[in-house]
Amino acid sequence: MEEAVGRYIDYVTLEHNASPHTSAAYRRDLDRYTDYLKVVDVDEPTRVRSEHVESYLAACKSGEDGRRPLAAASLARMLSSLRSFHAYLVEERVCQDNPAAGVERPKQPQRLPHALSIDEVRRLIDATAGETPTALRNRALVELLYGTGARISEVIGLDVDDIDMDAELPVVTLMGKGRKERIVPLGSYAHRAISAYLVRVRPAFASKGTGASALFLNNLGRPLSRQSAWAILKDAAAKAGLATSVSPHTLRHSFATHMLEGGADVRVVQELLGHASLATTQLYTKVSATTLQEVYAETHPRAGARTQGRPGRR
């Protein structure tokens, strides 16, 4: 099993050009899988049956394999890893069938993504105001995250050349999941913030480091890390007095929700977000519908029949 996993990781890395992050995630999933199979005395890929996959997922859910229990979303991701791994073994003619193919996908509770209001986003961005080098960089980072709806991995992976600042309509080229590129317009607020950072801050930061081409650098001239980007947002949220937890993905949710509330077509938002499936983007239409219902209930004089205990309403 270990040899098969090793060959598979090489395959997704070299043949499918998977990112180091994706390859490492596959490795973690499959190492946990092979450790479990050893316990039940299955050490050859050809001996794996669907009941082994099902019992493994049950152990992951409960934590009976001695690891951290997994939630439904993580179990679904795990099953996807196993299906892909066994499909590779079938393709390579190591096995005749895929024992994970018929295993039922764990049901996940449908959770609407949390989005900030437009006023909360404004307060968050205003909390990064300042003329210090780090303040100018932080504002550029937050403006870019909200202005493009990009994932944090896409933003911290940007090089300077990935942004066309001089075009009539400035754009940024993002590298999404599966190494799929997409071009997203750069709004005027993000353009001004990034221009200020590029002119007034980045050259000084870059001179301290190794001349890295990364767009966002720390004050030592090194590429800004994911952890640092999270810390920047957490600090800005605290300064803005936001009660809710704010992450880079919160800004991505907010971008999509505000676009749809503003009248954008769902397929345009799908393209901007880089979603492979329209169904993923359509989740945000439910967020917008929920917001509309709340506004209606709070403001329409004849909406009170649905609300109890509020003055002037039946």
N, C-alpha and C positions, 0 to 999 in steps of 0.2 A: 504493500500500500504506500509506503513512504517513497519508493522509487516512482510509482505512478503519479503521486502528488508532485514530486519534483519535476517530472517531465511536463506535467500539466502547467505548472507555474511558468516554466520556460516557454511553453507554447503561448500562453496568454500575454506574456511580456514581450516576446519577440515577434510572434505572428500577428497578434491583435494590438500590439503597441500600447498595452495597458500601462497606466501610470504607476509609479512606485507605490503610491497609496493604495491603488486597486489591487495590485499584486500582493501587497502585504495583507490586505483584508482577506483575499482568497486563501493565503497561506494560513492565517489564524483560524479561519473556518475549517479548513481541511485538516490541520494538525489536531484540532479538537475532535474532529470526526474519526481520524485514524486511531487516536488514543482510546476512544470509546470502543471502536471495533476490536482493538486488542483485548479489551476486557471480556468481550463476548466471544473471543477466540475466532475472529475473522481477520486473516492476515493477507488474503489474496482478493483482488478486485472481482474475480469471477465468482467468489463465494457470497458476495453481497446480495441480499434480497430486499424486496420492498419493506418487509417487516423489520429489517435491521434499520432502515432509514426512518421508519415511523417510530420505533422504540428510541432511536437516538434523539429525534426531535422532542419526544416526550421527556427524555432525560434532560435535554437542554432547557425545556420549559420549567421543569421542577428543580433543576440544579442537582439532580441525583447523580450526575457524572462528576460531581465535586467541583464544578465551575459555577460562575455566576449565572443565575437563572436568566433566561432571555424573554423579553416581551414579544408580543405578536409580530411587530414590525421586524425585529431582529431575527425571529424564527423564519419569517418569510424570506428574508435576505439569505439566511443560512440554507434554506431549501433551494433557492436559486443557485447558490454556489454548488450544491451537491448535484443538481440537475445538469449544470454546465460541465462539471467534472466527469460525471458518468457518460454524458453525451460525447465528450472527447474520447473516452475509452472505447465507446462503440465505433466512433469514426476511425480510431486507430486499430480497430479489429482486435482489441484486447478482450472485449466482452461482446456478447451477442445482443444484450438489451440493456436498457437504462432503468435500474431499480427505483430511481427517484422520480421518474417521469409520471407515474400514476399516483403518487402520494398527494393527498389533498393539501392545498395551500392553507396555512393557518388563517382563520378569520380575524380580521383586524377591525377594531372599533373605528368608525369614521369620525375623525376629529377635524374640525374646521381649523385651519391655520390661524394663528393670532396675528392681527395686523394693528399697527398703531394708527391713530387718527392723523389727519394731515397736520393738525395743530401740534400733536405730540412729536411728529417727525421734525417740524420746524423748531420746537424746543430742543430736541436732541441735537440738531445741527448747530443751533445757536450756542449750545453748551461747549462746542469746540472752538468758539471764537477766540481770537488772540493773534498777536503778531510774532510770537516766539516760533522758532523753526518747527518744534514738535506740534504746536497748535495749528500751524498752516498745513503740515502734513496730515494731521488727524482730520481736519476739515475736508481736505481733498479726498481722503479715504472714505469718509462717511457720505459725502456728496456722490462719490462714484458708486458706492454700494446701493444707495437709494435711487440714484438717477438712472441706473442701468438694470437693476434687479439681479445683478450678478451674484453667483455663489462666492463665498469668501475664498475658496481655493482658486477660483478663476481670477479674482482680483490680486491676490498676493502672488499669483503666477505670472502676472503681466510684466512684459518688458517695456521700456520706454517707446520702442518702435511699434508697439501694438496699438498706440493711440495716434490717430491722425488729427493733430490739433489745428493744422493749417487749411484743411479742406473747407469748402464753402459750408458743408454740413459736417462738422466734426464727428468722428465715429471711433469706436474702440472694438478691436477684434478679440473676442473671448474664446478660450479653449475649454469647451464643455466636456461632459462625460463622454467616454469613448473616443476622446481626442477629436471631437467634432467641433469645428470652428463655426462661429456665427458673428455677424457684424451688428453692433447695436449703436444707435445714435447717442451722441453725448450732448446732454442738455446744457443750456447756457450757465446755470449755476455750477454744475460740475466742471464745465470748461474753464470758468474763471478760477475756481478753487485749485484745479490741477495746474493751470498756467502759473498761478502764484507760487505753488509748491515747486514746480520745475525750474522757475527762474530764480527764486529767492532762497530755496532750501536744498534741493537735491544736489546741486553741484558741491556744496560744502560737505554734505553727508558722504557723497561718493568719494571725495578726496581722502577721507579717512579709511576707506575700505580697500577692496581689491578691484575697484572699477566695475563692479557687477552691473549688468544691464537691467536688473530688476527695477520696475517703476518705483515701488515703495521701499524705502530703506530706513533702517533705524539710525540712531545718531552715531553708530560706530561704522556706518557704511555697509552694513550687511543687509540682505533682504529681510523685510519685515516678516515675522513668523505669524502663523495662524493664532497662536496663543496671545501674541502682542495685539493683534487686531481685535480679538475678543475683549482684551483688557481695555483697549481704547473705547470701545462701545460701552462697556460696563461703567467706566468712569464717566463718560458723557451722560449716560442715563441717570446716574446718581446725581450729577450736577443739575440735570434738567428736572429732577424731582419726579421721575417716572416711577410709578408704583409697580408696574409690570416688569417682568424680566425681558431684557432686550439682547438679542443675539444678531449676528450677521444675517441669519435666515429670517429674522423678524422683519428686517428691511426689505428682503426679497418678497416676503408675503405682502408687505405694505405697498411695494411698487406695483405688484399685480392687482391687488384690490383697488388701489386708487386709479389705475389705468382703466379697469373695467367700470368703476363707478363714474369715471369721466366719459364713458361712451366708447371705449376702444373695443374693437372686435376681438372675440376670444381667440381666434386663430392668429391674429397679430401678436397678442400677448404670449401665446404659445411659442411663436417664433422668437420673440425677444427673450423669453426665459430659457429657451433651448430644451423644451420638453419634447421628448420623443412621442408621447401620447397626448392627444387632446383631452382625454379623460382626466389627466393630472391637472391640466390648466382649468378645466371646468369646475374643479373643486372651489376655485376662487369665486366663481359666479354665485355659489351658495353663500360665501362670506358677504358678498355685495348684497344679495337678497336679504340676508339677516340684518344687515345695516339699514337697508331701506325700510324693513319692517319696524325696526326700533325707532327710526326717525318718524315714520308714519304714526306709530302708537303714541309718541311723545308730542307730536305737533298738530295732528289733524283733530278738529273739534268733534268729529263724529267717530273717532277711533276708540272712545272710552269704554264701549261695551265689552271690549276684550280685557280691560285693565281693572283690577279691583283695588279699592281703598285709596284712590287718588281724587283730590278735590275736583268737583265739577264733572265727574265721570260716573256712569252707571255701571 
